[in-house]
Amino acid sequence: MTITDDAPADGSTMAETVGEATTERIGDADWWRTAVVYQVYPRSFSDSDGDGVGDLAGVRGRLPYLHELGVDAIWFTPWYSSPLADGGYDVADYRTIDPVLGSLEEAELLIVQARELGIRTIVDIVPNHVSDRHAWFQDALAAAPGSPERDRFWFRQGRGVDGSLPPTDWESSFGGGTWTRTTDQDGTPGEWYLHLFAPEQPDLNWQNADVRAEHEDVLRFWFDRGAAGVRIDSAGLPVKDPSLPDMRGVSGYGAGEHPHLDRDELHDIYRAWRRVADSYDEPRVLVAEVWLADADRFAAYLRPDEIHTAFNFDFMTGPWRADAVRAVIDATLRSHAPVGAPATWVLSNHDITRPVTRLGRAETSFSFDAKRFGTPTDRALGERRARAAALLAAGLPGVLYVYQGDELGLPEVEDLPRESITDPMHFRSGGVDPGRDGCRVPLPWTSTGSAFGFSPDGASTTPWLPQPRDWGPLSVQAQSQDPSSMLSLYRSALRLRRAEPALRSERFSWVPQRASGVLSFARGDDLICIVNFGPHDHALEPDADILLASAPLVGGALPPDTAVWLRRRPGAAHPAPPETALHPSDQQRS
């Protein structure tokens, strides 16, 4: 076998190659079908002014890093004005940048500068709710029951003789109830308002025309400033059953009949949003966060006149096991094909335990209900699997999402001081759930320094979440000098993903393997990805060149928990015909 991946460890020539490829694709209307999207959690990415909180100027200063990494777009979690009751997902004003992060002018400049490097910008929209500090909600609190101001939300009288019981028995996604009682101007108890998340996040009433018009205007506000698209938070939740039925005692719901999830009326909303997105000379892109078990209901959001793509949570949260991974890939490609939408592949995000930690556990799948303090993990095993998972995800057809820090192999920080935790999931669980702050710890950029380069040298303020003291070797600086590092693996994978026509196509087929616990699939005619989930080394076919491996190969064999990309040499015999051949490009495109 021949090792053909000879890119320098520091990426000095890689940046030039990536830049040329990016420039060629920047005008491609279908860029989003095969894009690599990098998720930035602004408060934890890079701090430019030394206040301990990441900001937009910090992101601007790191754009060369993202350019060299080889991403096509940046998705920013909410950067708007917010009291931060839920990490910015409690938006107080969509047309104002939170002052801690910067200004609207800086956001506009960032969008322009990123685009000059071939990187598009995707912003976050949260249609289910706003902050309780939002002007609309403050107006609603000051208004009388039954007023137009209150009709923008879900205000209702309580149940019971004195109205002291909440209007429904619904449970919050953050734990506890979903209703909070207000106090009238005279100090007496008033109506209740609905919040599927924290009390500081009142739900909007999408039957109200003001709500629909406002969100379409917010889309235009950001599209006019150059945003290439929006990511829609909790896209399956905004519409509620106006009768507000209780859920206790109900064993199941028919399609579209759940009181506050995946209701049919949602599709009219997103069709209207698609019309807004398509009205631009360069059509904008809609990306949905939709958690649904029903594949057909999930795919309905991706019809050609609705949302372009949606996150694949089954792939992200499933176990590290060959049969389970194959089942998810099959189901994903099968559900996307009829609507012509590309699949998305992601290993983590700002809500999910990082792969290095999660994949090193006895239970490798993820569940919010099972997340607890003190769960043991094998760090070395988790890192080996995370490296293999990165090549697996990057080798699949469709869109790849990378959450900031995963390219560094950062672990979940599970020993944060209790007093530093800010996530409402922790508090509303009575302290049982560790919350999501462990995957939001600020990034390490340099090998040394009090904040590992996250803040400027000499900054007097420590990062808003404390970084582990042993993160120096995981820093960008340290890993850029190590050709075997996680960062070097990601840089090489993204460079090859862009350079190889087969990896830019939508052609995919399974290649049978005799060994159990081994998955192998082909992209195009000659590029193969093999992942060994099993406990034993797996012999590779001799007539192939290794493009990239997640770990060293010994004696021509693929070790356990390792992935490899290889190219069959011309004339090489195939061991067996492909099992399946799925070509999403043959289907109707969105």
HUTANOR-V405435 format. One record per residue. N is the residue number from 1. RES is the residue in three letters. PSI is psi in degrees with one decimal (NA if undefined). OMEGA is omega in whole degrees, -180 to 180 (none if undefined). BURIAL is 1 if it has 9 or more other ideal C-beta (glycine too) atoms within 8 Angstrom, else 0. Layout:
N RES PSI OMEGA BURIAL
N RES PSI OMEGA BURIAL
//
This chain:
1 MET 156.3 -177 1
2 THR 130.0 175 0
3 ILE 117.9 -177 0
4 THR -8.6 -180 0
5 ASP 95.0 -176 1
6 ASP 29.6 179 0
7 ALA 141.4 179 1
8 PRO 148.6 -175 0
9 ALA -31.2 -177 1
10 ASP -3.8 177 0
11 GLY 21.2 -173 1
12 SER -38.6 178 0
13 THR -18.3 -179 0
14 MET -40.6 -178 1
15 ALA -39.5 180 1
16 GLU -44.2 180 0
17 THR -46.1 179 1
18 VAL -42.0 -179 1
19 GLY -43.1 180 1
20 GLU -44.3 -179 0
21 ALA -39.3 -179 1
22 THR -44.4 -178 1
23 THR -37.5 179 0
24 GLU -31.4 -173 0
25 ARG -7.4 -169 1
26 ILE -26.4 179 1
27 GLY 5.1 -177 0
28 ASP 118.2 -178 0
29 ALA -22.9 -180 0
30 ASP 23.4 -177 0
31 TRP -34.4 -173 1
32 TRP -13.2 -178 1
33 ARG -24.5 -179 1
34 THR 18.6 -172 1
35 ALA 156.0 165 1
36 VAL 116.2 -176 1
37 VAL 126.8 -178 1
38 TYR 122.9 -179 1
39 GLN 123.9 177 1
40 VAL 124.7 170 1
41 TYR 97.1 -164 1
42 PRO -38.4 -176 1
43 ARG -17.7 -175 1
44 SER 9.4 -175 1
45 PHE -61.2 180 1
46 SER 130.3 -176 1
47 ASP 114.4 -176 1
48 SER -24.2 -171 1
49 ASP 3.3 173 0
50 GLY 16.7 179 1
51 ASP 3.6 178 1
52 GLY 0.1 -179 1
53 VAL 131.5 176 1
54 GLY 156.1 -176 1
55 ASP 174.6 -176 1
56 LEU -33.6 175 1
57 ALA -35.7 176 1
58 GLY -40.9 178 1
59 VAL -43.4 179 1
60 ARG -40.2 -180 1
61 GLY -20.1 -179 0
62 ARG 6.5 179 1
63 LEU -37.5 176 1
64 PRO -34.1 177 0
65 TYR -45.0 -179 0
66 LEU -35.2 176 1
67 HIS -45.5 180 1
68 GLU -35.9 178 1
69 LEU -35.7 175 1
70 GLY 33.8 -179 1
71 VAL 155.1 179 1
72 ASP -23.8 -177 1
73 ALA 156.3 173 1
74 ILE 128.9 170 1
75 TRP 120.7 178 1
76 PHE 125.9 167 1
77 THR 164.2 -167 1
78 PRO 127.8 178 1
79 TRP 13.5 -174 1
80 TYR 169.5 174 1
81 SER 127.8 -174 1
82 SER 141.5 173 1
83 PRO -2.0 174 0
84 LEU 39.3 171 0
85 ALA -23.6 178 1
86 ASP 56.5 173 1
87 GLY 26.9 180 1
88 GLY -10.7 178 1
89 TYR 7.2 168 1
90 ASP 88.9 -171 1
91 VAL 126.6 178 1
92 ALA -28.4 -179 1
93 ASP 113.6 -178 1
94 TYR -14.2 -176 0
95 ARG 10.9 180 0
96 THR 132.9 175 1
97 ILE 140.2 177 1
98 ASP 129.0 -176 1
99 PRO -29.6 179 0
100 VAL -29.0 -178 0
101 LEU -22.2 -179 1
102 GLY -141.0 -176 1
103 SER 167.6 177 0
104 LEU -38.6 179 0
105 GLU -38.7 178 0
106 GLU -38.1 178 1
107 ALA -43.1 179 1
108 GLU -41.9 179 1
109 LEU -40.7 179 1
110 LEU -45.0 -180 1
111 ILE -43.1 -179 1
112 VAL -48.0 -177 1
113 GLN -38.0 177 1
114 ALA -42.7 -179 1
115 ARG -34.4 177 1
116 GLU -25.4 177 0
117 LEU 7.2 180 1
118 GLY 19.7 -177 1
119 ILE 120.5 178 1
120 ARG 166.7 -178 1
121 THR 131.4 175 1
122 ILE 128.8 180 1
123 VAL 160.9 -175 1
124 ASP 134.6 175 1
125 ILE 136.4 -174 1
126 VAL 83.5 -172 1
127 PRO -18.0 -176 1
128 ASN -32.2 -172 1
129 HIS 169.9 171 1
130 VAL -180.0 175 1
131 SER 153.3 174 1
132 ASP -8.0 174 1
133 ARG -4.3 178 1
134 HIS 142.8 -177 1
135 ALA -37.2 180 0
136 TRP -44.3 -177 1
137 PHE -35.4 176 1
138 GLN -39.6 176 1
139 ASP -39.0 -179 1
140 ALA -40.9 178 1
141 LEU -33.9 -179 0
142 ALA -15.6 -177 0
143 ALA 168.3 -178 1
144 ALA 156.4 173 0
145 PRO 138.8 180 0
146 GLY 2.0 -178 0
147 SER 158.6 176 1
148 PRO -33.2 180 0
149 GLU -39.9 -180 1
150 ARG -21.6 -179 1
151 ASP -14.6 176 1
152 ARG -12.5 -179 1
153 PHE -169.4 179 1
154 TRP 80.4 174 1
155 PHE 132.9 180 1
156 ARG 154.5 172 1
157 GLN 147.4 177 0
158 GLY 168.2 178 1
159 ARG 171.5 -177 0
160 GLY 169.0 -176 0
161 VAL -41.9 -177 0
162 ASP 12.8 179 0
163 GLY 21.7 -175 1
164 SER -3.1 178 0
165 LEU 141.6 -178 0
166 PRO 153.3 -176 1
167 PRO -28.5 178 1
168 THR 173.8 178 1
169 ASP 18.6 -176 0
170 TRP 148.7 179 1
171 GLU 142.8 -178 0
172 SER 148.7 173 1
173 SER -20.3 179 0
174 PHE 5.8 -177 1
175 GLY 148.1 -180 1
176 GLY -166.8 -177 0
177 GLY 175.6 -177 0
178 THR 11.4 -179 1
179 TRP 140.0 176 1
180 THR 135.4 -177 0
181 ARG 139.6 179 1
182 THR 169.9 175 1
183 THR 126.7 -180 0
184 ASP 169.6 -177 0
185 GLN -29.1 -179 0
186 ASP 4.9 177 0
187 GLY -2.0 -180 0
188 THR 155.5 179 0
189 PRO 138.8 -177 1
190 GLY -146.9 -180 0
191 GLU 167.7 175 1
192 TRP 152.9 173 1
193 TYR 150.1 -174 1
194 LEU 139.4 172 1
195 HIS 111.0 179 1
196 LEU -16.9 178 1
197 PHE -124.7 -177 1
198 ALA 157.2 178 1
199 PRO -25.3 179 0
200 GLU 5.7 -178 1
201 GLN 73.4 -179 1
202 PRO 134.9 -179 1
203 ASP 141.9 177 1
204 LEU 152.8 178 1
205 ASN 104.7 -175 1
206 TRP 4.7 167 1
207 GLN -11.1 -177 0
208 ASN 129.9 -177 1
209 ALA -33.1 178 0
210 ASP -41.1 -178 0
211 VAL -44.3 -180 1
212 ARG -45.8 -178 1
213 ALA -39.8 -179 0
214 GLU -43.9 -177 0
215 HIS -36.1 176 1
216 GLU -34.8 177 1
217 ASP -36.4 177 0
218 VAL -40.7 176 1
219 LEU -49.2 -179 1
220 ARG -36.6 180 1
221 PHE -46.4 -177 1
222 TRP -34.5 176 1
223 PHE -38.9 178 1
224 ASP -24.6 179 0
225 ARG 9.7 172 1
226 GLY -2.7 177 1
227 ALA 133.7 -177 1
228 ALA -12.2 -179 1
229 GLY 179.2 177 1
230 VAL 145.4 170 1
231 ARG 129.7 -173 1
232 ILE 110.4 -178 1
233 ASP 138.6 176 1
234 SER 51.5 -171 1
235 ALA -18.2 -179 1
236 GLY 4.8 -171 1
237 LEU -22.4 -167 1
238 PRO -37.0 -175 1
239 VAL 135.8 180 1
240 LYS 154.2 171 1
241 ASP 116.5 -176 1
242 PRO -17.4 178 0
243 SER -10.3 178 0
244 LEU 62.2 -179 1
245 PRO 152.7 172 0
246 ASP 158.2 179 0
247 MET -14.4 -178 1
248 ARG 131.0 178 0
249 GLY -3.8 178 0
250 VAL 122.2 -176 0
251 SER -22.3 -179 0
252 GLY 165.1 -178 0
253 TYR 149.7 173 0
254 GLY 169.3 -178 0
255 ALA 125.9 178 0
256 GLY 9.9 -174 0
257 GLU -1.4 177 0
258 HIS 142.7 -176 1
259 PRO -29.1 -177 1
260 HIS 24.8 179 1
261 LEU 130.0 171 0
262 ASP 44.0 178 1
263 ARG 147.7 -173 1
264 ASP -29.3 -177 0
265 GLU -18.7 180 0
266 LEU -33.3 -172 1
267 HIS -31.7 176 1
268 ASP -36.2 178 0
269 ILE -48.1 -175 1
270 TYR -23.8 171 1
271 ARG -39.2 177 1
272 ALA -40.7 178 1
273 TRP -37.9 179 1
274 ARG -37.5 178 1
275 ARG -37.9 176 0
276 VAL -48.0 -178 1
277 ALA -39.5 -177 1
278 ASP -9.8 -177 0
279 SER -8.7 -178 0
280 TYR 150.8 180 0
281 ASP -42.2 169 0
282 GLU 100.4 -175 0
283 PRO 139.2 178 0
284 ARG 164.7 -172 1
285 VAL 138.6 177 1
286 LEU 129.9 180 1
287 VAL 128.3 -174 1
288 ALA 140.5 165 1
289 GLU 104.7 -178 1
290 VAL 115.7 176 1
291 TRP 102.7 179 0
292 LEU 139.6 178 0
293 ALA -28.2 -177 0
294 ASP 113.5 -176 0
295 ALA -37.5 -180 0
296 ASP -41.4 177 0
297 ARG -37.7 177 1
298 PHE -47.9 -177 1
299 ALA -24.9 -179 1
300 ALA -28.1 179 1
301 TYR -16.0 -173 1
302 LEU 17.0 176 1
303 ARG 156.8 -170 1
304 PRO -21.2 -180 0
305 ASP 15.1 179 0
306 GLU -123.2 -173 1
307 ILE 143.1 -176 1
308 HIS -49.6 -178 1
309 THR 163.0 177 1
310 ALA 150.3 -178 1
311 PHE 144.2 -179 1
312 ASN 88.4 -176 1
313 PHE -27.0 179 0
314 ASP -38.8 178 1
315 PHE -41.9 -176 1
316 MET -37.3 -172 1
317 THR -4.3 -177 1
318 GLY 168.0 -178 1
319 PRO 157.9 176 0
320 TRP 84.1 -177 1
321 ARG 134.3 -171 0
322 ALA -48.0 -176 1
323 ASP -37.8 -180 0
324 ALA -42.5 180 1
325 VAL -43.1 179 1
326 ARG -41.0 -180 1
327 ALA -40.4 179 0
328 VAL -43.9 179 1
329 ILE -46.3 179 1
330 ASP -48.3 -178 0
331 ALA -38.4 -180 1
332 THR -50.8 -179 1
333 LEU -35.8 180 1
334 ARG -40.8 -177 1
335 SER -28.8 -179 1
336 HIS -29.4 -173 1
337 ALA -46.1 -176 1
338 PRO -27.3 -179 0
339 VAL -1.6 175 1
340 GLY 18.6 -179 1
341 ALA 145.9 176 1
342 PRO 146.8 175 1
343 ALA 160.3 173 1
344 THR 148.4 -178 1
345 TRP 126.9 -177 1
346 VAL 141.5 -178 1
347 LEU -23.1 178 1
348 SER 175.4 173 1
349 ASN -164.4 -175 1
350 HIS -1.1 180 1
351 ASP -14.7 -166 0
352 ILE 142.1 177 1
353 THR 133.6 -175 1
354 ARG 148.7 -175 1
355 PRO -40.0 -178 1
356 VAL -35.3 179 1
357 THR -48.0 -174 1
358 ARG -42.6 -175 1
359 LEU -6.4 175 1
360 GLY 8.3 -177 1
361 ARG 163.1 176 1
362 ALA -38.2 176 0
363 GLU 106.5 -173 0
364 THR -10.9 176 1
365 SER 166.8 -178 0
366 PHE 139.5 174 1
367 SER 133.3 176 0
368 PHE -37.7 -177 0
369 ASP -28.6 -177 0
370 ALA -2.8 -176 0
371 LYS 121.5 -176 1
372 ARG 159.1 173 0
373 PHE 148.2 169 0
374 GLY 13.6 177 0
375 THR 122.3 -176 0
376 PRO 149.5 178 0
377 THR 145.4 176 1
378 ASP 102.3 -173 0
379 ARG -44.1 -178 1
380 ALA -42.8 178 0
381 LEU -42.7 180 1
382 GLY -40.1 179 1
383 GLU -41.9 179 1
384 ARG -43.6 179 1
385 ARG -37.0 179 1
386 ALA -37.3 177 1
387 ARG -43.8 178 1
388 ALA -40.7 180 1
389 ALA -34.4 179 1
390 ALA -44.2 178 1
391 LEU -36.5 177 1
392 LEU -52.0 -177 1
393 ALA -42.9 -178 1
394 ALA -19.2 -179 1
395 GLY -8.6 -177 1
396 LEU 154.6 -179 1
397 PRO 137.2 178 1
398 GLY -145.9 -173 1
399 VAL 136.1 178 1
400 LEU 129.3 174 1
401 TYR 136.9 178 1
402 VAL 119.7 178 1
403 TYR 135.3 -176 1
404 GLN 131.2 179 1
405 GLY -22.3 176 1
406 ASP -31.0 178 1
407 GLU -11.9 175 1
408 LEU -5.1 -177 1
409 GLY 31.4 -180 1
410 LEU 138.4 175 1
411 PRO 164.5 169 1
412 GLU 134.4 176 1
413 VAL 106.5 -172 1
414 GLU 5.6 178 1
415 ASP 34.4 176 0
416 LEU 139.2 174 1
417 PRO 136.9 -177 0
418 ARG -33.0 -177 0
419 GLU -14.0 -180 0
420 SER -11.5 -178 1
421 ILE 133.4 -178 1
422 THR -12.4 -171 0
423 ASP 127.9 179 1
424 PRO -23.0 178 1
425 MET -33.4 178 1
426 HIS -47.6 -174 1
427 PHE -39.6 -177 1
428 ARG -12.4 174 1
429 SER 6.2 -177 1
430 GLY 23.8 179 0
431 GLY 3.2 -179 0
432 VAL -45.6 179 0
433 ASP 128.2 180 1
434 PRO -11.2 -179 1
435 GLY -172.5 -173 1
436 ARG 3.9 -178 1
437 ASP -23.4 -177 1
438 GLY -22.8 176 1
439 CYS 7.3 -178 1
440 ARG 11.1 -179 1
441 VAL 137.3 -177 1
442 PRO 144.7 -175 1
443 LEU 148.5 172 1
444 PRO 121.9 -179 1
445 TRP -33.7 -179 1
446 THR 161.2 -175 1
447 SER -24.3 -177 0
448 THR 179.4 180 0
449 GLY 155.3 -176 0
450 SER -28.5 179 0
451 ALA 17.0 -180 1
452 PHE 40.3 176 1
453 GLY -2.6 177 1
454 PHE -42.6 175 1
455 SER 159.4 179 1
456 PRO 154.6 176 0
457 ASP 136.4 178 0
458 GLY 2.0 179 0
459 ALA 135.3 -177 1
460 SER -16.2 -178 0
461 THR 134.6 178 0
462 THR 158.9 178 0
463 PRO 150.0 -174 1
464 TRP -26.9 168 0
465 LEU 134.0 -176 1
466 PRO 138.1 177 1
467 GLN 144.5 175 1
468 PRO 146.3 -177 0
469 ARG -17.3 -177 0
470 ASP 21.8 -176 0
471 TRP -4.2 -180 1
472 GLY -49.2 179 1
473 PRO -16.7 179 0
474 LEU -2.4 -175 1
475 SER 160.7 176 1
476 VAL -43.1 -179 1
477 GLN -48.9 -178 1
478 ALA -43.6 -175 1
479 GLN -26.8 178 1
480 SER -22.8 -179 1
481 GLN 2.7 -176 0
482 ASP 108.4 -178 1
483 PRO -13.9 180 0
484 SER 5.7 -175 0
485 SER 165.8 176 1
486 MET -41.9 180 1
487 LEU -44.1 178 1
488 SER -36.7 177 1
489 LEU -47.2 180 1
490 TYR -44.1 -180 1
491 ARG -43.9 180 1
492 SER -41.7 -178 1
493 ALA -43.0 -178 1
494 LEU -32.7 176 1
495 ARG -46.7 179 1
496 LEU -38.2 179 1
497 ARG -36.9 179 1
498 ARG -34.5 -174 1
499 ALA -28.7 -175 0
500 GLU 116.8 179 1
501 PRO -36.3 -179 0
502 ALA -37.1 -179 1
503 LEU -15.9 176 1
504 ARG -9.0 -179 0
505 SER 179.4 176 1
506 GLU 11.0 -179 1
507 ARG 134.2 -177 1
508 PHE 137.8 173 1
509 SER 145.6 176 1
510 TRP 143.4 175 1
511 VAL 120.9 -177 1
512 PRO 144.7 176 1
513 GLN 142.1 -178 1
514 ARG -31.4 -176 0
515 ALA 137.4 175 0
516 SER 152.1 179 0
517 GLY 12.5 180 0
518 VAL 127.6 175 1
519 LEU 138.9 179 1
520 SER 130.6 177 1
521 PHE 153.7 -179 1
522 ALA 142.1 170 1
523 ARG 116.9 -174 1
524 GLY -150.4 -174 1
525 ASP -29.1 -169 0
526 ASP -1.3 -179 1
527 LEU 126.3 -175 1
528 ILE 138.5 170 1
529 CYS 127.7 179 1
530 ILE 133.7 178 1
531 VAL 126.4 -179 1
532 ASN 104.9 177 1
533 PHE -10.7 -171 1
534 GLY 179.6 -176 1
535 PRO -5.5 -174 0
536 HIS 157.1 174 0
537 ASP 147.8 -180 1
538 HIS 121.7 -179 1
539 ALA 133.5 179 0
540 LEU 152.1 178 1
541 GLU 142.3 -173 0
542 PRO -26.0 -174 0
543 ASP 57.7 -179 0
544 ALA 151.1 176 1
545 ASP 135.3 179 1
546 ILE 120.5 175 1
547 LEU -43.2 -177 1
548 LEU 137.9 177 1
549 ALA 148.0 -178 1
550 SER -15.4 178 1
551 ALA 161.0 180 1
552 PRO 141.8 176 0
553 LEU 140.7 -176 1
554 VAL 118.5 176 0
555 GLY 33.6 178 0
556 GLY 20.0 -179 0
557 ALA 151.9 180 1
558 LEU 115.0 -178 1
559 PRO 166.6 175 1
560 PRO 148.9 177 1
561 ASP 43.1 -179 1
562 THR 148.0 178 1
563 ALA 154.0 179 1
564 VAL 143.6 168 1
565 TRP 130.2 178 1
566 LEU 158.9 177 1
567 ARG 125.1 176 1
568 ARG 138.2 179 1
569 ARG 150.4 179 0
570 PRO 131.8 179 0
571 GLY -4.6 -180 0
572 ALA 139.5 180 1
573 ALA 135.7 176 0
574 HIS 138.0 -179 0
575 PRO -28.1 -180 0
576 ALA 155.9 178 0
577 PRO 152.8 178 0
578 PRO 146.3 179 1
579 GLU -42.6 -178 0
580 THR 159.0 176 0
581 ALA 101.3 -179 0
582 LEU 126.1 -179 1
583 HIS 85.2 -179 1
584 PRO -26.9 -178 1
585 SER -17.5 177 0
586 ASP -13.8 -180 0
587 GLN 172.3 177 1
588 GLN 132.1 180 0
589 ARG 149.9 177 0
590 SER NA none 1
//
